[in-house]
């Protein structure tokens, strides 16, 4: 996407605030229009008061100066406030759009996405993009008009000297053009490296215990140093480009200034110019320096903003999670049918699921077991359409999942996994997540009671209103898991997915969580993934998955009697547990 297209698209987000934006531009014009007035006052003030001794000039020029700066001050304040108003809303709107876009991305997107890059886009790139849309525009409009007004006054005073002044324009333009291309490249690389820094920081902070226990401090330090070193290198490249083109431009301006002074001296000797005219010309020319310097410096902010815009718009242009469904399912009975289901992950040669056929009856508990990579998690991930099958179809109560609206489908499913996700909010808000405004405190407390969480919640400093920290860091593993179960109980969905819900717990916590799960599973179609086979012995049926295929189906007793894979896995775990005792 070229710079013009990027910038026009960026300005499109300013459209809702066009009134404040227009007010800012209008007051910018006033500020710019007032700039040539100051050097214009110099000529009559010097020639009229010092040379011709005109008393009228002596009285009205000071008053004109006061009025000029009053108008400039008011217009400058209104312009800055209006543009800041637009910029603050633009930052908020873009962050909301990015966040909303991330919420509707498919699960597969997060398999490849770098969290650090996403955080950098929402937090860092948006600010730089907004700077390009507002502050850069302020500089361009105000300073460009200022330059135009001052140039007009220079040509009015002495067109010969003005031509010499602008002889530096072609080489200066070439310098700006080259600098702009280099700054765009370095800005893009700096933003990418900021994402890398955020990613490394996040991994080392989240995994701080692993870093410590496996003596990974030196490795993490080296990894962080590498990304920080790359960021510094590109920052210095950007500094060289941004700082070098300023002195080059100023050198060209100095050459023009020296020529002007020489020619003006010759003109004064032949009475072709006055003291007031020369001073006015010099003041106007010197006043050009500041806006020209800002205009040359705006290249860095503009290219940095356009590089940020590329990252932001790339994210905003991602396709949302596909939802082809048109059917709403109010309260599903819970019958699931997998018919010749195939699932291939991108880049994998072997299918994760290979022509799987399975029917789960309403209210039935089906356990999925097998070795790592057998396809257990892949199978249950297809039910809420986290992924779409490559072949075959899945039916809920006889209706193809693809024909059911996503929101309606997922409203009928509850999930409790080994990696419990909690939010930095109160206990009550976590239990009622997604339906806080639709349930009463009594409903929340009943769900906690059924999840065997009521006792430990009472012991918390503020009970159900206690803030539990990021991902429930203030709670134990068993407590966190029971809150997740309470959340599923409160949802009261007809289909329940339990993915290794007790595998990381100690014996006492597992006992309490297992009781909570028994309450949760009553009357629901339940699919259980379990590593500890002792926790699924009471399942109605057990399905053994190996290399994406179903190899055995039956009850615990039936599978033991067959002496197949399940029997072998059960014997191995039994001997391991007996040896551990």
PyMOL commands that set and color helices and strands:
alter all, ss='L'
color gray80, all
select helices_A, chain A and resi 3-12+15-51+55-103+107-112+115-133+135-157+159-206+208-213+217-269+275-316+376-381+401-403+406-411+427-431+436-438+441-450+454-459+463-465+470-472+477-491+507-521+533-536+556-562+565-580
alter helices_A, ss='H'
color red, helices_A
select strands_A, chain A and resi 336-343+353-360+365-369+391-396+399-400+413-417+495-499+525-529+541-546+549-554
alter strands_A, ss='S'
color yellow, strands_A
deselect
rebuild
show_as cartoon
